[in-house]
Amino acid sequence: MPIVEARQISKTYRSGDIHVEAIHPIDFSIDTGAFVAFVGPSGSGKSTLLNMIGGLDKPSAGQLKVDGIDIAALDRKQAAQFRGDTIGFIFQDFNLIPVLTVAENIEYPLLMVQNWSVQTRKERVNTLMEAVGISEQAHKFPHQLSGGQKQRVAVARALASKAKLILADEPTANLDHQTALRIIDLMKQMRDEFDTTFIFSTHDPKIMDAAECLYTLEDGCLTAQPNPATAKEGQS
């Protein structure tokens, strides 16, 4: 079942009397539990498309449904609530809050959005810290962590509110090769364990190799190509 369905969505920016069509009308759908990537040259619209799926920006035309909801029809408050309930974000610069510990950073989305008891929040945080392998760093602050550890915290935080969909914008850009591979493996493990959909915007060949389908954006147009390597992997 698709978690994202786009029908003839487009995005046009206006600068004075000039209209720039960043994304031409496109159709696509992404199934629940998918591990896919938007790729293409800088300025091709990858981040714009990711932002529209995340309800941070709206299509200029067309219909975009996420988890069955037409997110373009939501007002600002409704969109924020929907993001908090349904979507997690992972950023290339981690975006951890420096004055909060690892555990507190992971708990933060639950404080902002979810009406959970203290005990339920702590159990969820402990479960996720154990899942991503950072329980021993629970009381450390971001400046005391390596890049890989910070990204593990970011993955756990994105999953904290039991998000169905994770949107990751260049999540491995600031990591060395081996750490990036470990983080990609971790995200696939999280997908398999929680049936969470991962959508990436990336230039990283390592993520492209791991993705089950590549959606290539160029000159505002979108083409989809399944990854034969991951298809075989899934059949083995």
C-alpha positions as CSV (number, residue, x, y, z in Angstrom):
1,M,0.0,0.0,0.0
2,P,1.5,3.4,-1.0
3,I,2.4,5.7,1.9
4,V,3.1,8.5,-0.6
5,E,1.0,9.2,-3.7
6,A,1.6,12.1,-6.0
7,R,-0.7,13.0,-8.9
8,Q,0.5,15.7,-11.3
9,I,2.2,17.7,-8.6
10,S,4.4,20.6,-9.7
11,K,6.2,23.5,-8.0
12,T,6.6,26.9,-9.4
13,Y,8.5,29.8,-7.8
14,R,7.9,33.4,-8.6
15,S,10.5,36.1,-8.7
16,G,8.9,39.4,-9.6
17,D,7.3,38.8,-13.0
18,I,9.4,35.7,-13.7
19,H,8.0,32.2,-13.0
20,V,10.4,29.3,-12.6
21,E,8.9,25.8,-12.8
22,A,11.3,23.9,-10.4
23,I,9.3,20.7,-10.8
24,H,7.1,19.9,-13.8
25,P,3.9,17.9,-13.2
26,I,4.9,14.4,-12.0
27,D,3.3,11.2,-10.8
28,F,4.8,8.7,-8.4
29,S,4.0,6.5,-5.5
30,I,6.1,5.0,-2.7
31,D,5.0,1.9,-0.9
32,T,5.0,1.5,2.9
33,G,8.3,0.0,4.1
34,A,10.2,1.2,1.1
35,F,13.9,2.3,1.2
36,V,14.2,4.8,-1.7
37,A,16.2,7.8,-2.8
38,F,15.7,11.0,-4.8
39,V,18.8,11.7,-6.8
40,G,19.9,14.3,-9.3
41,P,22.2,17.3,-9.8
42,S,22.2,20.2,-7.4
43,G,19.2,22.4,-8.0
44,S,17.2,19.6,-9.6
45,G,14.5,19.8,-6.9
46,K,15.3,16.9,-4.6
47,S,15.1,18.9,-1.4
48,T,12.0,20.7,-2.7
49,L,10.3,17.4,-3.3
50,L,11.3,16.1,0.1
51,N,10.0,19.3,1.8
52,M,6.6,18.9,0.0
53,I,6.3,15.3,1.2
54,G,7.1,16.5,4.7
55,G,4.5,19.2,4.6
56,L,7.1,21.9,4.9
57,D,6.2,23.3,1.5
58,K,3.2,22.9,-0.7
59,P,2.8,21.9,-4.4
60,S,1.8,24.7,-6.7
61,A,-0.6,22.2,-8.4
62,G,-1.7,18.6,-8.2
63,Q,-2.5,16.3,-5.3
64,L,0.0,14.9,-2.8
65,K,-1.2,12.3,-0.3
66,V,0.9,11.0,2.6
67,D,-0.5,8.2,4.7
68,G,-3.8,8.8,2.9
69,I,-3.9,12.5,3.9
70,D,-3.9,15.3,1.3
71,I,-1.2,17.3,3.1
72,A,-1.5,20.3,0.7
73,A,-5.0,20.9,2.1
74,L,-3.7,21.1,5.7
75,D,-3.3,24.5,7.4
76,R,0.0,25.3,9.3
77,K,-1.2,23.9,12.7
78,Q,-2.7,20.8,11.1
79,A,0.5,20.2,9.1
80,A,2.7,20.5,12.2
81,Q,0.5,18.0,14.0
82,F,0.6,15.6,11.1
83,R,4.4,15.8,10.9
84,G,4.7,15.2,14.6
85,D,2.4,12.1,14.4
86,T,3.6,10.6,11.1
87,I,7.0,11.9,9.9
88,G,10.5,11.9,11.2
89,F,13.4,14.0,9.8
90,I,17.1,13.2,9.6
91,F,19.5,16.0,8.6
92,Q,23.0,16.0,7.3
93,D,24.2,18.3,10.1
94,F,22.4,16.2,12.7
95,N,20.4,19.2,14.2
96,L,20.8,17.9,17.8
97,I,20.1,20.4,20.6
98,P,23.5,21.1,22.2
99,V,22.3,21.7,25.8
100,L,20.3,18.4,25.9
101,T,21.8,14.9,26.5
102,V,21.5,12.0,24.1
103,A,18.4,10.7,26.0
104,E,16.9,14.2,26.2
105,N,17.4,14.8,22.4
106,I,15.6,11.6,21.6
107,E,12.8,12.3,24.1
108,Y,12.3,15.9,22.8
109,P,9.8,15.1,20.0
110,L,7.7,13.3,22.5
111,L,7.6,16.3,24.8
112,M,6.6,18.6,21.9
113,V,3.9,16.5,20.2
114,Q,2.9,13.3,22.1
115,N,0.8,13.2,25.2
116,W,2.7,10.4,26.8
117,S,3.4,9.7,30.4
118,V,7.0,10.1,31.8
119,Q,7.3,6.4,32.2
120,T,6.1,5.7,28.6
121,R,8.5,8.3,27.2
122,K,11.5,6.9,29.1
123,E,10.7,3.3,28.0
124,R,10.5,4.4,24.4
125,V,13.8,6.3,24.6
126,N,15.6,3.4,26.3
127,T,14.2,1.0,23.6
128,L,15.5,3.2,20.8
129,M,18.9,3.9,22.4
130,E,19.4,0.1,22.7
131,A,18.2,-0.4,19.1
132,V,20.7,2.0,17.6
133,G,23.5,1.1,20.0
134,I,24.0,4.3,22.0
135,S,22.7,3.3,25.5
136,E,26.2,3.9,27.0
137,Q,26.1,7.5,25.7
138,A,22.7,8.3,27.2
139,H,24.0,11.1,29.5
140,K,26.5,12.6,27.2
141,F,26.0,15.9,25.3
142,P,26.3,16.2,21.5
143,H,29.8,17.8,21.7
144,Q,31.0,14.7,23.4
145,L,29.9,12.4,20.5
146,S,31.5,11.3,17.2
147,G,29.8,12.1,14.0
148,G,28.5,8.5,13.7
149,Q,27.2,8.6,17.2
150,K,25.4,11.9,16.5
151,Q,23.7,10.4,13.5
152,R,22.6,7.4,15.5
153,V,21.0,9.8,17.9
154,A,19.3,11.5,15.0
155,V,18.0,8.2,13.7
156,A,16.6,7.3,17.1
157,R,15.0,10.8,17.5
158,A,13.3,10.5,14.1
159,L,11.8,7.2,15.2
160,A,10.8,8.4,18.7
161,S,7.2,9.2,18.0
162,K,6.7,6.0,16.0
163,A,6.9,7.8,12.7
164,K,5.7,5.9,9.7
165,L,7.8,7.8,7.3
166,I,11.4,9.1,7.7
167,L,12.7,11.8,5.4
168,A,16.5,12.0,5.3
169,D,18.3,14.9,3.5
170,E,21.9,13.9,2.8
171,P,22.2,12.0,6.1
172,T,25.7,10.7,5.4
173,A,27.3,13.8,3.9
174,N,29.3,14.6,7.1
175,L,30.4,11.0,7.8
176,D,33.5,9.0,6.8
177,H,33.0,6.1,4.5
178,Q,32.9,3.3,7.0
179,T,30.7,5.2,9.4
180,A,28.3,6.1,6.6
181,L,28.0,2.4,5.7
182,R,27.2,1.5,9.3
183,I,24.5,4.2,9.5
184,I,22.9,3.0,6.2
185,D,22.9,-0.6,7.6
186,L,21.4,0.7,10.8
187,M,18.6,2.5,8.9
188,K,17.8,-0.6,7.0
189,Q,17.6,-2.5,10.2
190,M,15.2,0.1,11.6
191,R,13.1,-0.2,8.5
192,D,12.9,-4.0,8.9
193,E,12.2,-3.8,12.6
194,F,9.6,-1.0,12.6
195,D,8.3,-1.2,9.0
196,T,9.2,2.4,8.6
197,T,9.5,4.0,5.1
198,F,12.8,5.8,4.4
199,I,13.0,8.4,1.6
200,F,16.4,10.0,1.0
201,S,17.6,13.1,-0.9
202,T,21.2,12.4,-1.7
203,H,24.3,12.5,-3.9
204,D,25.9,9.7,-1.9
205,P,26.7,6.6,-4.1
206,K,26.5,4.4,-0.9
207,I,22.9,5.3,-0.3
208,M,22.1,4.9,-4.0
209,D,23.6,1.4,-3.9
210,A,21.5,0.6,-0.9
211,A,18.2,2.1,-2.1
212,E,15.6,-0.3,-3.6
213,C,14.5,2.3,-6.1
214,L,16.1,5.5,-7.4
215,Y,13.9,8.5,-8.4
216,T,16.0,10.7,-10.6
217,L,15.1,14.4,-10.9
218,E,16.6,16.4,-13.7
219,D,15.3,19.5,-15.4
220,G,12.1,19.3,-13.3
221,C,11.2,15.8,-14.5
222,L,11.2,12.5,-12.6
223,T,12.1,9.0,-13.7
224,A,12.1,5.9,-11.5
225,Q,14.5,3.0,-11.7
226,P,14.4,-0.1,-9.4
227,N,17.8,-1.1,-8.1
228,P,18.5,-4.7,-9.5
229,A,21.1,-5.3,-6.8
230,T,18.7,-4.7,-3.9
231,A,15.9,-6.6,-5.7
232,K,18.1,-9.7,-5.8
233,E,19.2,-9.1,-2.2
234,G,15.5,-9.1,-1.2
235,Q,14.9,-12.4,-3.1
236,S,17.8,-14.2,-1.6
